[in-house]
Amino acid sequence: MVHRNGNVIATGGEGYTRKHNALKGIRSVMQNAPGATADEESD
């Protein structure tokens, strides 16, 4: 999670083994932080 000023607020910690589980985590964050946006990045 990154603030609009570029500061990292939170990271995914251990990460996810499946994209489906990562998306569930994103939906949870968005429900609890309704003003947040989500962008997909890959390494």
Secondary structure as GFF3:
##gff-version 3
##sequence-region A 1 43
A	DSSP	alpha_helix	19	32	.	.	.	ID=ss1
###
